[in-house]
């Protein structure tokens, strides 16, 4: 699996932090392509730190195919801005899904976590803005044995 980072070329000319990230990615072996006005970096997701992905999003870049999870209460309604949050009935009335209806939670002890994907692909970082502060990488999910202590 490869995570795709897209940045505007003009941003690379004007933002020193973006330049430093790009240099770091190149040094670490990221595959780099130019596409129109964009520079695209393909990196292994475990090499991309979550704060860096959030920074890329904050400066107008895009991060795709980046596995992320969120801790939820399955009965809480999915917030505005999350793709697929509405349930449409046969009579076309719409209701907001709960997290448990949106995706099947992964339960660890008494805690519930949901993978931020549409069932086929991980949501783009820009599609996760309403829950950005609550996101965790898969390797940061608690394990059953950690909760038993």
Buried (B, 14 or more C-beta within 10 A) or exposed (E): EEBBBBBBEEBBEEBEEBBEBBEEBEEEEBEBEEEEEBBBBBBEBEEBEBEBBBBBBEEEBBBBBBBBBBBBEBEEBBEEEBBBBEBEEEEEEEEBBBBBBBBEBEEBEEBBBBBBBEEEEBBBBBBBBEBBEEBBBEEEBEEEEEEEE
